[in-house]
Amino acid sequence: MSGAWIGVRAGFDALATQLVRRARTLAAAHLQTRVLAARGDETRWRRPDLIWPLFTKG
């Protein structure tokens, strides 16, 4: 019975790792967007990595 719990724990750890990675990606894009906005740089509206940070190539 403990084997099932190990599988659940491993699944949760993988999910938590993925969520942390996505949160960091979103935070970095948000920060970059704010920096560009403070500079008055309108190119932030044409940068796919800032508009869709979770949908990157590769």
Backbone as CSV, one residue per row, in Angstrom:
resi,resn,N_x,N_y,N_z,CA_x,CA_y,CA_z,C_x,C_y,C_z
1,MET,0.813,-1.192,0.000,0.000,0.000,0.000,0.858,1.258,0.000
2,SER,2.024,1.199,0.590,2.865,2.392,0.615,3.416,2.713,-0.767
3,GLY,3.484,1.733,-1.664,3.960,1.977,-3.022,3.067,2.957,-3.753
4,ALA,1.761,2.893,-3.523,0.830,3.835,-4.145,1.108,5.250,-3.663
5,TRP,1.408,5.396,-2.409,1.698,6.728,-1.853,2.992,7.295,-2.433
6,ILE,3.953,6.441,-2.689,5.211,6.896,-3.281,4.940,7.440,-4.684
7,GLY,4.102,6.748,-5.445,3.755,7.208,-6.785,3.017,8.538,-6.759
8,VAL,2.133,8.702,-5.801,1.402,9.963,-5.666,2.368,11.087,-5.309
9,ARG,3.280,10.810,-4.398,4.243,11.824,-3.977,5.149,12.225,-5.148
10,ALA,5.596,11.249,-5.928,6.447,11.546,-7.078,5.673,12.385,-8.092
11,GLY,4.403,12.073,-8.305,3.564,12.846,-9.220,3.382,14.273,-8.741
12,PHE,3.177,14.439,-7.440,3.019,15.775,-6.878,4.309,16.576,-6.995
13,ASP,5.446,15.934,-6.742,6.732,16.632,-6.845,6.975,17.118,-8.273
14,ALA,6.631,16.295,-9.249,6.798,16.686,-10.647,5.870,17.854,-10.991
15,LEU,4.644,17.798,-10.506,3.692,18.883,-10.740,4.170,20.172,-10.084
16,ALA,4.622,20.076,-8.858,5.110,21.263,-8.147,6.308,21.871,-8.861
17,THR,7.212,21.047,-9.355,8.377,21.535,-10.093,7.943,22.263,-11.361
18,GLN,6.998,21.696,-12.077,6.502,22.316,-13.304,5.815,23.648,-13.001
19,LEU,5.024,23.701,-11.948,4.335,24.931,-11.594,5.311,26.027,-11.170
20,VAL,6.345,25.652,-10.438,7.364,26.632,-10.039,8.084,27.167,-11.271
21,ARG,8.421,26.305,-12.206,9.101,26.727,-13.429,8.224,27.707,-14.218
22,ARG,6.941,27.402,-14.325,6.020,28.285,-15.048,5.843,29.612,-14.332
23,ALA,5.775,29.579,-13.019,5.638,30.818,-12.243,6.866,31.710,-12.415
24,ARG,8.045,31.106,-12.433,9.272,31.890,-12.651,9.284,32.504,-14.044
25,THR,8.847,31.760,-15.040,8.792,32.272,-16.404,7.837,33.452,-16.492
26,LEU,6.672,33.322,-15.879,5.698,34.416,-15.882,6.229,35.641,-15.144
27,ALA,6.876,35.416,-14.014,7.420,36.525,-13.237,8.505,37.260,-14.014
28,ALA,9.362,36.525,-14.693,10.424,37.154,-15.482,9.834,37.979,-16.631
29,ALA,8.821,37.456,-17.296,8.179,38.188,-18.394,7.483,39.435,-17.858
30,HIS,6.850,39.314,-16.722,6.166,40.461,-16.119,7.170,41.548,-15.751
31,LEU,8.271,41.152,-15.163,9.307,42.110,-14.789,9.877,42.806,-16.023
32,GLN,10.177,42.035,-17.065,10.712,42.622,-18.287,9.712,43.588,-18.913
33,THR,8.438,43.243,-18.895,7.404,44.122,-19.435,7.345,45.427,-18.656
34,ARG,7.450,45.345,-17.341,7.423,46.561,-16.522,8.643,47.435,-16.766
35,VAL,9.796,46.824,-16.945,11.015,47.589,-17.236,10.856,48.323,-18.565
36,LEU,10.383,47.620,-19.582,10.191,48.246,-20.883,9.127,49.338,-20.832
37,ALA,8.077,49.125,-20.054,7.030,50.140,-19.908,7.582,51.386,-19.223
38,ALA,8.416,51.206,-18.229,9.007,52.350,-17.526,9.897,53.166,-18.461
39,ARG,10.525,52.514,-19.414,11.366,53.206,-20.400,10.545,53.823,-21.527
40,GLY,9.269,53.469,-21.591,8.427,53.948,-22.681,8.650,53.188,-23.965
41,ASP,9.210,52.004,-23.873,9.517,51.183,-25.044,8.272,50.390,-25.446
42,GLU,7.716,50.756,-26.589,6.486,50.102,-27.048,6.734,48.766,-27.746
43,THR,7.981,48.365,-27.898,8.250,47.077,-28.541,7.764,45.908,-27.685
44,ARG,7.464,46.165,-26.447,6.989,45.080,-25.578,5.691,44.472,-26.099
45,TRP,4.939,45.223,-26.902,3.689,44.712,-27.459,3.913,43.835,-28.679
46,ARG,5.150,43.801,-29.175,5.458,42.983,-30.353,6.374,41.817,-30.028
47,ARG,6.656,41.613,-28.782,7.575,40.533,-28.385,6.779,39.315,-27.920
48,PRO,6.788,38.247,-28.696,6.016,37.053,-28.317,6.441,36.468,-26.978
49,ASP,7.736,36.599,-26.629,8.189,36.034,-25.355,7.613,36.783,-24.169
50,LEU,7.128,37.998,-24.380,6.496,38.744,-23.306,4.972,38.640,-23.354
51,ILE,4.435,38.491,-24.556,2.978,38.390,-24.693,2.499,36.992,-24.300
52,TRP,3.218,35.978,-24.753,2.882,34.580,-24.448,4.098,33.884,-23.848
53,PRO,4.467,34.184,-22.643,5.716,33.634,-22.090,5.707,32.124,-21.891
54,LEU,4.552,31.519,-21.803,4.495,30.073,-21.574,4.430,29.270,-22.874
55,PHE,4.349,29.955,-24.006,4.238,29.280,-25.293,5.443,29.624,-26.144
56,THR,6.589,29.118,-25.785,7.814,29.431,-26.516,8.169,28.295,-27.467
57,LYS,8.955,28.623,-28.458,9.454,27.591,-29.365,10.514,26.766,-28.672
58,GLY,10.605,25.520,-29.073,11.702,24.686,-28.605,11.316,23.863,-27.490
